[in-house]
């Protein structure tokens, strides 16, 4: 079994982005700029934003933070987004989710200018992806595809199964695979005989948020398995650890290639955000 090293792949992509940013600066161009909108005091969101800002700095990308109180109204958040849309210094905009309950996340995301939608989540970006047109791809599916390109190879004709139909991962992942001429099945909680469907896959992507859902007998021998799940579970000794949607030890016995959790898809997400921000500045 080949272990798919997401940390190494992400480091390589981040180094590539850093070199391209340096070349822009050497040519007298300004650094790309990412604006991050953070609403409220969710501890995990603050960690995610801090990591993104740090990654930008390491790549030579400028960043702007717009922080609002958790009591901010949807109109307040939309006003910030519209101002960033109009700001020529800003190339990319990311609204950190989740938003407080008084804000409709779908409306806020839809307000982002499509050409600054470096998270790839606006309806326009989704439509471009569905049509196979150029545009920004959501960062996690984009990272999955880069790993598949490196560790699986040509996807044309491959039987691909995506477990999960979220707008963040499942649906865009299916579109990306379809655009690479794979034969794609999107499975979900209503799928009949899910293990049998999964066993057909040459490429299996698990993105449902259920720890250890995918077991050994769900996986076709030699398949490439991409585990998008990040689940915090408590062990018998009371400590917490991160696990994926795939029962790693079991599946490693039959898979041809497999991403670990942590260290697989996760590191690719921020690397692809940097790559998208650079592209937005081009």
N, C-alpha and C positions, 0 to 999 in steps of 0.2 A: 504494500500500500504506500502510495506517495502522499506525504503530508504537504498540504498547500500552505506555504508560509506567507501569510498576509502581511506580517510585519516587514519582511524583506521586500515584498512587492511594493508596499506603501512607501518604504524608505527610498526605493528607486524612483518612484513617481514624484515624490517630494523633491528629490535631488534634481530631477529633470525640470520641474517647475521653477525651482530656485535658480537654476542656470539660465532659463529663458527670461526670468525677471531681471537677472543681472545684465543680460544682453540688452533688454529694453532700456535699462538705466544707462548703460554704456553708450547707447545710441541717442541719448538725450531725451528719452520718453519718460513720463512719470511712472511711478509704481502703480500696479493695479490696486484697487481699493474695494474692500468688502465692508458693508455696513450690516451690523447685527442688531436686531431689535429684541430686547428682553423685557418682558412684562411680568412683574411680581417677584416673589422671593422663593420660588421652587428651588431647593438645594441642588438637585440633579441638573436643572437647567443652567444654574450658575456655573457648575463644573464644566458642562459641555461648552458654554460660551467661553469660559477661560481657556479651555483647551484649543478652541478654534482660533482665538485671538493670538495665543502663543504660537500656534502652527503658522499663522499668517506672518508673524514677525520673523520666524525662522526662515521663511521662504522669501522674505523681502517684500511681502504684500502689506500695504497699509490697511488699517482697520479702524472703523468708527463704531462706537457702541452707543446705542440709544436705549436708555433704561427708563422704564415707566413703573409707577407704583402698581401694586396688585389691584388697586381700586380704579385704575384707568378705565375709561369707557371705550367701547369699540370705536367711537368717533375719534377719541384721542389717538388710538393706535393707527387708525386709517390716516389721520393727519400726518403722523410721522412717516408712514409709508409713502404717501403722496409727495412729501417734501424730499424724501430720498430719491424717489423717481425723477424729480426735477433737478437734482443736484448733479451737475456734470462731473464732479470729482468722484462720484460713487459709480463703480462698475457693476457690483453685485450686491443684492439685498437678501438677507436671510432673516426670517422671523422665527425665533426659537419657540418651539412647541413643547408643552401645551400652553395655551393661553388661558387666562381666568375665564370662568363660566359665563361672564357677561359679554364676552367677545366671541363672535362667530368666526372660528378659525378659517373656515372655507372662504368667507367673504374677505377676510384680511389677506389671505394668501392670494386670492384672485386679483386683489388690488395691486400687486407687485407688477411692475412693467416687465413683460415677457423677456425682453433682452437683458434684464438685470436679475432674472429668476435663476440664480445659480444653484438653488436647491431643486430646481426642476419640478416644482409642485403646482404651478398654476395650470388652469384648464388649457391655456394656449400651449404650454409646454407638453402637456399630455396629448393634445391633439397632434402636435408636430411629431411626437414619437409614434403615435398610432399610424400616422401617414408615412412614416419613414423619412420625414423631412428633417433638415438640420435644426437643432435646438438643444436646450439643456436637458440632461438626463438626471433624474434623481440620484443622489450620490451613492446610496447603498447599492442599488441595482447596477449602477455604472461600475462600482468596485467589483461586484460579482462577475460582471462580464469580462473585466480586465483579467481577473484570476482565471476564468475559463479560457480566455485566449492564450494565457501563458501555460496552463497546466493540462488543458483538454485538447486544444487545437481546433481544427475546423469543425464548426457546428452544423454545417449543411447536412441535412438528412438525419441528424441525430434525433432520437426520441427524447424529448425533454418534458419533465413534469415539475410544475411549480406548485408547492403546497402552500396555499395562502393567496388571498385575492385583495389585499389592502392596496390603497392608492399609493402608499409610500413605497412598497416593495413588490408585492405579488403581481399586480397588473402591469407596471412598467417592466418588470423582469420578463414577463411573458411576451411583451411587445418587442423587447430587445432580442430575445431568442428567435422570435418569428422573423424579425428583420434579418437575422443571420441564417435564415432558411432551415431552422430546426422545425420539427413537427411537435407542436406544443399542446400540452394538456394543463389546464389550471384546475387543481383540486382544492377542496375546501371542506368545511364541516358537514356539508350536505352530500358529499361525494359518496356513492355506494362502493363498498369494498375498497376503501382507501389503500390498504396494504397492497392489494393486487394491482391497482392503478400505479402506485409508486414503483412496483417491481418491473414495470415495463421500461423504466427510464434508463437511458444512457447517461443523461444528466439530470440529477435530482436536486432541486432547490427547496429547502425547508425554511419557511418564513411565517410561522404561526404563533410563536410565543408560548409553546407548551413544552416544558422540559422533557427531554428524552422521548418525544413522541415517535420518532422514526427509529424502528428497531432493525435488528440484523435481517430478519426475514422480509423486510420491506424493500430491500436493496438488491438490485440485480448485480451479480458478481462482475467486478471490473468497472462499475459505474463511477462517475465523478459526482461527488456529493458536496454541495455548498450549503453550509449551515449558517443561516442568517440570525437564528435565535440567540438572544442574550437574556438569560433568566437567572435571577439570584435565588438560590435555594439554601436551606439550612441543613447542615450535615448532622449526623448522630451526636457528634460532640458539641453541637450548638454553634459551630462556626458557619460563616456564610461563604459560598463560592459561586462562581459564574459557570453555568452550563448552557449548552445549546439546545436546539430542538431535536438533535440527533443523539441517540445513545452511542457516544463516541467509541467506547471500547468494543462494543458489539459490532458496530458498522465497520470499524477499522479492519475487522477480520475478512470482510468480503469486498469492500470498496476498492476501486483502482486508485482513487485520489479523494482526499477528504480535508475540509478545513477544520482546524481546531477552534474551540471557544474557551478562553479568549485567544487572540492572536491570528484569527483568520480574516473574516470579512470586516470586522470592526475597524482596524487600522486603515483600511482602504477608503472608508467613508470620508474622513477629513482630507485625505490625500486627493480624492476626487473633487471635493469642494474647492480646494486650492486650484486644481486644474481647471475647473469651471470658471473660477474668478479670473484666472489668467486669460481664458478664452473670451470672457466678457469684455476684457480691456482691449482685445485685438482690433 
